[in-house]
Amino acid sequence: MTRENENLLKICKSLNIKNDSASEELTDNIISEIEKIKQENYELNAFIEESADSIHIADGNGVTLRVNQVFEKAAGLTRDKIIGKNVSLLEGTAYYPSIAKIAIKEKRKLTMLQWSSTGVNAIVTSTPIFNEKGRITRVVTNGRLVKELVLLNEYFNNLKNNRELKPEAEQSEFIYKNRAMQDLMNLVEHIAMVESGIIITGESGTGKSRIAKYIHHQSPRCKQRFVEINCAAIPESLMESELFGYEMGAFTGAKKGGKQGLIELANKGTLFLDEIGDMPLSMQSKLLQVIQNRQITRVGGETPRQIDVQIISATHKNLENMIKEGTFRLDLYYRLNVVQIHIPALRERFEDIPPLIEYFIKKFNQKYEKSIIISNEVINIMGSYEWPGNIRQLENFVEKLVIMNQTGLVTMEDLSLTELVEHKGKEKPVSFNQIGPLKEALEETEKQLILNAYQSLNSSYKVAKALNISQSAAHRKIQKYWKGK
């Protein structure tokens, strides 16, 4: 008999369990059950500690009871500095935001994007556990690093031959080869499940609205409405009634029976606030209340109405500067900007211009029942243009080429008809008015290609990819020409 079993027998005797055959059988059963519990605890501990996900367990008040090694590494803290601490105290130092705190407050399961103090991003889920009285006794939070999810997604993308046009996104017309766009779309697929605020930044014409619609179509709310509001297009005097709706008699000209507002119309679905930077300050505070309280009150009404919407916002403005200037609320910014997606300008993804041109040519040939072809010379010229209006400008430009062409082939002569502005800042093409050594001419051509590419891309990796050379060769040539300018 082991020492542990001897100790258990002593405990049985202290509990007046007699040392007869029946008592011995009872003692054996107790020992067996305890061994079983020990084994289960051992397995549970191993599952938690060896999990690929970060795991954090708190009580119903948010006090940390347990974490695993993955959580320690992501938070940059040892568990002795975490256990016993309330999640509210850890928020902002170990991670942000605290999903567990929100889950306790709202008494529901949540999935959100979370940042850690080490700069690691993770998709995190907090699940409250209730007792028979409906009180939260534990909150289990697990997270998977976004980096790992992106790698998994890239792996499966490669199995599909690195598709350029996503089948699920055909209506959004996503065409790209650019690496930054690949990473962006991989991230978008994962955060479509996130219920927290998403803000999309980027210049006008980059496709912010299309990204928002794509997120909606990939989210659990895809069968509900997607309501788009352009904050810059609604007069300030009408914005409140448009967003919140109004009751009958709220003002002169109000419809009989009142009117449902756009926020209420998006209930259970997605609300897309385009050009959020143009929303007046007075409306910003009311929008913040909607987000915090999950309810609205129509103009002229007194009864709050519960709403459940996923809010995606977009802007081409610098909201951080607007906050400093006092024209945008910091607290609203934090609510909207839980997850940020930045869409690169078209001049930053020049390799996407030719496939986009091809796509738009097919689109407008079909629309106008034509068979227009664009010459390679024209495509090269269009590929060197900065396109300040981004994809929207390129699409309109190609449409104009198709409409105006009468020969079936778009040549350099057709470009003058559309008044395409020359790309400013680029050096003039290399030209030689006299015969000279071929070696010098080739070196001058190479120099201009390297300088133009590096000035535009600012990366030896991108230069190598664009010019179809090795990265080491690109680095060496950049050092040779760029440093010697």
C-alpha positions in Angstrom: 0.0 0.0 0.0 1.4 3.4 -1.0 1.9 6.2 1.6 -0.9 8.2 0.0 -3.3 5.3 0.5 -2.2 4.8 4.1 -3.0 8.5 4.6 -6.4 8.0 3.1 -7.0 5.1 5.5 -6.1 7.3 8.4 -8.6 9.9 7.1 -11.3 7.2 6.9 -10.6 6.2 10.5 -10.8 9.8 11.7 -14.2 9.9 10.1 -15.2 6.8 12.1 -15.3 4.6 9.1 -14.9 1.1 10.7 -12.2 -1.2 9.5 -14.4 -4.0 8.4 -14.8 -5.6 5.0 -17.6 -3.1 4.0 -15.6 -0.2 5.3 -12.5 -1.4 3.5 -14.6 -1.6 0.2 -15.8 1.9 0.8 -12.3 3.1 1.4 -11.1 1.4 -1.8 -13.9 3.2 -3.7 -12.9 6.5 -2.3 -9.3 5.9 -3.2 -10.3 4.8 -6.7 -12.4 8.0 -7.2 -9.6 10.2 -6.0 -7.2 8.5 -8.3 -9.6 9.1 -11.2 -10.0 12.8 -10.2 -6.2 13.1 -10.1 -5.8 11.6 -13.5 -8.5 13.9 -15.0 -6.9 16.9 -13.4 -3.5 15.9 -14.8 -5.0 15.6 -18.3 -6.9 18.9 -18.0 -3.7 20.6 -16.8 -1.8 19.2 -19.8 -4.6 20.2 -22.2 -4.5 23.8 -21.0 -0.7 24.1 -20.8 0.0 22.5 -24.1 -2.8 24.2 -26.0 -1.7 26.1 -29.2 -4.2 28.8 -28.1 -3.6 31.3 -25.3 -5.9 30.5 -22.4 -7.0 32.8 -19.6 -9.4 31.8 -16.9 -11.1 34.3 -14.5 -13.8 34.2 -11.9 -17.1 35.9 -12.1 -15.6 39.2 -10.9 -12.8 39.2 -13.4 -10.0 38.0 -11.1 -7.4 35.9 -13.0 -7.3 32.3 -11.8 -5.2 30.7 -14.4 -3.2 31.3 -17.6 -1.1 29.0 -19.8 2.4 29.5 -21.3 1.1 30.8 -24.6 -0.7 33.6 -22.8 2.4 34.4 -20.8 4.4 34.8 -23.9 1.8 36.9 -25.7 1.3 39.2 -22.7 5.0 39.5 -22.0 4.4 38.8 -18.3 5.0 35.7 -16.1 2.0 34.2 -14.5 2.9 35.2 -11.0 2.3 38.8 -12.2 -1.0 37.9 -13.8 -2.7 35.4 -11.5 -4.8 37.2 -8.8 -5.0 40.4 -10.9 -8.3 41.7 -12.1 -8.8 41.9 -15.9 -9.5 45.6 -15.6 -6.0 46.1 -14.1 -4.4 44.0 -16.9 -6.2 45.9 -19.6 -3.8 48.4 -21.2 -0.7 46.8 -19.6 -0.9 43.2 -20.8 -3.6 43.4 -23.5 -6.3 45.7 -25.0 -9.2 45.5 -24.9 -10.2 43.1 -22.1 -12.7 40.8 -23.8 -13.4 39.0 -20.5 -14.4 42.3 -18.9 -16.9 43.0 -21.7 -18.2 39.4 -21.6 -18.9 39.8 -17.8 -20.6 43.1 -18.3 -22.7 42.0 -21.2 -23.2 38.4 -19.9 -22.6 36.9 -23.3 -20.0 35.1 -25.4 -17.8 37.5 -27.5 -15.2 37.2 -30.2 -13.0 40.2 -30.9 -9.5 41.3 -32.1 -7.1 41.9 -29.2 -3.7 43.5 -29.0 -1.1 42.4 -26.5 1.7 44.5 -24.9 4.2 42.6 -27.0 2.6 43.8 -30.2 1.0 40.4 -31.0 -2.6 40.5 -32.4 -5.0 37.6 -31.7 -8.6 36.7 -32.4 -9.9 36.1 -28.9 -13.1 34.5 -27.7 -14.4 35.0 -24.1 -17.1 32.5 -22.8 -18.9 33.2 -19.5 -19.9 30.1 -17.5 -23.1 30.4 -15.4 -24.2 28.5 -12.3 -27.8 27.3 -11.7 -28.7 30.7 -10.4 -27.6 32.4 -13.6 -24.5 34.0 -12.0 -21.2 34.0 -13.8 -18.7 31.8 -12.0 -15.9 31.6 -14.6 -14.9 33.3 -17.8 -12.7 31.2 -20.1 -10.9 33.2 -22.8 -8.9 31.6 -25.6 -7.1 33.3 -28.4 -5.3 32.3 -31.6 -2.6 34.6 -33.1 -3.6 36.4 -36.2 -0.2 35.7 -37.7 -0.9 31.9 -37.5 -4.3 32.3 -39.0 -2.8 34.3 -41.9 -0.2 31.6 -42.5 -2.9 29.0 -42.6 -5.0 31.0 -45.0 -2.0 31.6 -47.2 -1.3 27.9 -47.3 -4.9 27.1 -48.5 -4.7 30.0 -50.9 -1.6 28.4 -52.4 -3.4 25.2 -52.9 -5.8 27.2 -55.0 -3.0 28.4 -57.3 -2.8 31.8 -55.7 -6.1 33.0 -57.2 -6.2 36.6 -58.3 -9.9 36.9 -58.2 -11.7 35.5 -55.2 -14.8 33.6 -56.2 -16.7 34.7 -53.1 -15.9 38.3 -53.9 -16.9 38.5 -57.6 -19.5 41.1 -56.9 -16.9 43.2 -55.1 -14.4 42.9 -58.0 -11.3 42.2 -56.0 -8.4 41.7 -58.3 -4.9 41.8 -57.0 -1.3 40.4 -57.2 0.2 42.9 -54.8 1.5 41.2 -51.6 0.1 43.9 -49.3 -3.3 43.4 -50.8 -3.0 39.6 -50.3 -2.2 40.2 -46.6 -5.1 42.6 -46.3 -7.6 40.3 -47.8 -6.4 37.4 -45.6 -6.9 39.6 -42.6 -10.3 40.7 -43.8 -11.5 37.1 -44.0 -10.7 36.5 -40.4 -12.0 39.7 -38.9 -15.3 39.2 -40.6 -16.3 37.2 -37.5 -15.4 40.1 -35.2 -18.2 42.0 -33.6 -16.2 45.0 -32.5 -15.8 48.2 -34.4 -13.9 48.1 -37.8 -12.5 51.2 -39.5 -11.3 51.2 -43.1 -8.8 53.9 -44.1 -7.4 54.8 -47.5 -7.6 57.4 -50.2 -10.7 58.1 -52.2 -11.4 55.5 -54.8 -9.4 52.7 -53.2 -12.5 50.5 -52.6 -13.4 51.1 -48.9 -17.1 50.5 -49.6 -16.4 47.3 -51.4 -14.3 46.0 -48.6 -17.1 46.8 -46.1 -19.6 44.9 -48.2 -17.2 42.0 -48.5 -16.8 41.9 -44.7 -20.6 41.9 -44.3 -21.1 39.1 -46.8 -18.5 36.9 -45.0 -19.9 37.7 -41.5 -22.7 35.9 -39.6 -24.9 38.8 -40.4 -24.7 38.2 -44.2 -28.4 37.3 -44.5 -29.4 40.6 -42.9 -29.3 44.1 -44.3 -26.2 46.1 -45.2 -27.0 49.8 -44.8 -24.6 52.3 -46.1 -24.5 56.0 -45.0 -22.3 58.6 -46.5 -21.8 61.1 -43.7 -20.5 63.7 -46.1 -23.6 63.6 -48.2 -26.2 64.2 -45.5 -26.8 67.9 -44.5 -26.1 68.4 -40.8 -29.7 69.6 -40.3 -31.1 66.4 -41.6 -28.5 63.9 -40.2 -30.2 63.2 -36.9 -33.6 62.4 -38.4 -32.0 60.3 -41.2 -29.9 58.3 -38.7 -32.4 57.9 -35.8 -35.7 58.3 -37.6 -38.6 60.4 -36.1 -42.0 60.1 -34.6 -45.2 61.5 -36.1 -45.5 65.2 -35.3 -41.8 65.6 -34.4 -41.5 68.6 -36.8 -43.3 70.3 -39.6 -43.6 68.0 -42.6 -43.0 64.8 -40.6 -44.7 61.8 -42.2 -47.8 60.4 -40.6 -46.8 57.5 -38.5 -43.1 58.6 -38.3 -40.1 57.2 -40.1 -37.6 54.5 -39.4 -34.0 55.8 -39.3 -31.1 54.2 -41.1 -29.5 52.8 -37.9 -32.8 51.1 -37.0 -33.1 49.8 -40.6 -29.7 48.1 -40.1 -30.8 46.3 -36.9 -29.4 42.7 -36.8 -27.3 43.6 -39.8 -24.3 45.9 -40.7 -24.2 49.6 -40.6 -21.5 51.2 -42.8 -20.6 54.8 -41.9 -18.7 56.1 -44.9 -16.6 59.3 -44.5 -17.1 59.2 -40.7 -14.6 62.1 -40.5 -17.3 64.4 -41.9 -19.8 63.6 -39.1 -20.5 66.7 -37.0 -19.4 66.7 -33.4 -23.0 66.9 -32.1 -23.8 63.7 -34.0 -20.6 62.0 -32.9 -21.7 62.1 -29.2 -25.1 60.7 -30.1 -23.5 57.9 -32.1 -21.2 57.1 -29.2 -24.3 56.7 -27.0 -25.8 54.3 -29.5 -22.7 52.2 -29.5 -22.5 52.1 -25.7 -26.2 51.7 -24.9 -27.2 49.6 -27.9 -30.4 51.6 -28.3 -31.7 54.6 -30.1 -34.5 57.1 -29.6 -36.3 58.6 -32.6 -36.5 62.4 -33.0 -39.6 63.5 -31.1 -39.8 60.2 -29.3 -39.3 59.1 -25.7 -39.1 55.3 -25.9 -35.7 53.8 -26.5 -35.5 51.1 -29.1 -33.0 48.2 -28.7 -30.7 47.8 -31.7 -28.0 45.2 -32.6 -25.7 46.3 -35.4 -22.2 45.7 -36.6 -20.6 49.1 -37.2 -18.0 49.5 -40.0 -16.7 53.0 -40.7 -14.4 54.4 -43.3 -12.5 57.6 -44.0 -9.8 59.1 -46.1 -9.1 61.7 -43.4 -6.5 61.6 -40.7 -8.7 61.1 -37.6 -5.7 61.3 -35.2 -5.0 64.9 -36.4 -8.7 65.7 -36.2 -8.7 64.5 -32.6 -5.8 66.9 -31.8 -7.7 69.7 -33.5 -10.8 68.9 -31.5 -13.0 68.0 -34.5 -13.3 64.3 -33.7 -14.1 62.6 -30.4 -11.3 60.5 -28.9 -13.8 58.2 -27.1 -15.7 57.6 -30.3 -12.5 56.9 -32.2 -11.6 54.2 -29.7 -15.0 52.6 -30.1 -14.8 52.6 -33.9 -11.2 51.8 -34.3 -10.9 48.4 -32.5 -9.8 46.9 -35.8 -8.2 49.1 -38.6 -7.8 48.1 -42.2 -5.7 50.3 -44.5 -6.2 50.0 -48.2 -3.0 50.9 -50.2 -3.3 53.5 -53.0 -3.1 52.1 -56.6 0.3 53.8 -57.1 1.5 51.5 -54.2 0.3 48.4 -56.0 1.4 49.1 -59.6 1.5 45.4 -60.5 -2.3 45.3 -60.1 -2.9 47.9 -62.8 -2.6 45.6 -65.9 -5.0 42.9 -64.5 -7.4 45.6 -63.5 -7.3 47.1 -67.0 -8.0 43.7 -68.4 -10.9 43.2 -66.1 -12.5 46.6 -66.8 -12.0 46.1 -70.6 -14.0 42.9 -70.4 -16.6 44.5 -68.2 -17.2 47.4 -70.5 -16.9 45.4 -73.7 -19.8 43.3 -72.4 -21.7 46.4 -71.3 -21.4 48.3 -74.6 -21.3 45.2 -76.8 -17.9 45.9 -78.1 -14.6 44.0 -78.7 -12.0 46.7 -77.8 -8.4 45.8 -77.4 -5.8 48.0 -75.7 -2.3 48.0 -77.1 0.7 47.0 -74.9 2.2 50.5 -75.4 -1.0 52.1 -73.9 -1.0 49.6 -71.0 2.6 50.4 -70.2 1.8 54.2 -70.2 -1.2 53.6 -67.9 0.9 51.4 -65.7 3.3 54.3 -65.0 0.6 56.7 -64.1 0.0 57.5 -60.4 -3.8 57.4 -60.6 -4.6 60.0 -57.9 -8.3 58.9 -58.1 -7.1 55.2 -57.6 -9.3 52.3 -58.9 -12.3 54.5 -59.4 -10.4 56.8 -61.7 -8.9 53.8 -63.6 -12.3 52.2 -64.1 -13.8 55.5 -65.4 -10.8 56.0 -67.7 -11.1 52.5 -69.2 -14.8 53.0 -69.7 -14.1 56.2 -71.6 -11.6 54.5 -73.8 -14.1 51.8 -74.7 -16.9 54.3 -75.4 -14.8 56.6 -77.5 -12.9 54.1 -79.6 -14.2 53.4 -83.1 -11.4 51.2 -84.5 -11.3 48.3 -82.1 -7.7 49.0 -81.0 -6.8 51.6 -78.4 -3.5 53.3 -79.4 -1.4 56.2 -78.1 -3.5 58.5 -80.3 -6.6 57.6 -78.2 -4.9 58.8 -75.0 -4.9 62.4 -76.1 -8.7 62.3 -76.4 -9.1 61.5 -72.8 -6.6 64.2 -71.5 -4.6 61.8 -69.4 -2.3 63.9 -67.2 1.4 62.9 -67.3 2.8 61.3 -64.2 4.5 64.1 -62.3 7.7 63.5 -60.5 9.0 60.7 -62.8 12.1 61.2 -64.9 11.8 61.5 -68.6 12.3 58.3 -70.6 15.9 57.7 -71.6 16.7 58.9 -75.1 19.9 59.1 -77.1 20.4 61.7 -79.9 23.7 60.3 -80.9 25.4 57.0 -81.3 27.6 56.0 -78.3 28.9 52.9 -76.5 26.2 50.3 -76.0 27.5 49.5 -72.5 27.0 53.1 -71.3 23.5 53.3 -72.8 22.4 50.0 -71.1 23.9 51.1 -67.8 22.0 54.4 -68.0 18.7 52.6 -68.8 19.3 50.2 -65.9 20.0 53.2 -63.6 16.8 54.9 -64.4 14.8 51.7 -64.0 16.3 51.0 -60.6 15.9 54.6 -59.4 12.3 54.9 -60.6 11.4 51.5 -59.1 13.0 52.2 -55.7 11.6 55.7 -55.5 8.1 54.3 -56.1 8.3 51.1 -54.0 10.9 51.9 -51.3 11.8 48.2 -50.9 14.5 46.0 -52.5 12.1 43.0 -52.3 9.4 44.8 -54.3 12.0 46.2 -56.8 13.3 42.7 -57.3 9.8 41.3 -57.9 8.9 44.2 -60.3 12.0 43.9 -62.4 12.1 40.1 -62.2 15.6 39.9 -60.6 16.9 38.5 -57.4 16.6 40.5 -54.2 20.4 40.5 -53.7 20.9 41.9 -57.2 18.2 44.5 -56.5 19.9 45.5 -53.2 23.3 45.7 -54.9 22.0 47.9 -57.7 20.1 50.2 -55.3 23.3 50.7 -53.3 25.1 51.5 -56.5 22.7 54.0 -58.0 20.6 55.3 -55.2 23.4 56.1 -52.8 25.4 57.7 -55.6 22.6 60.2 -56.6 
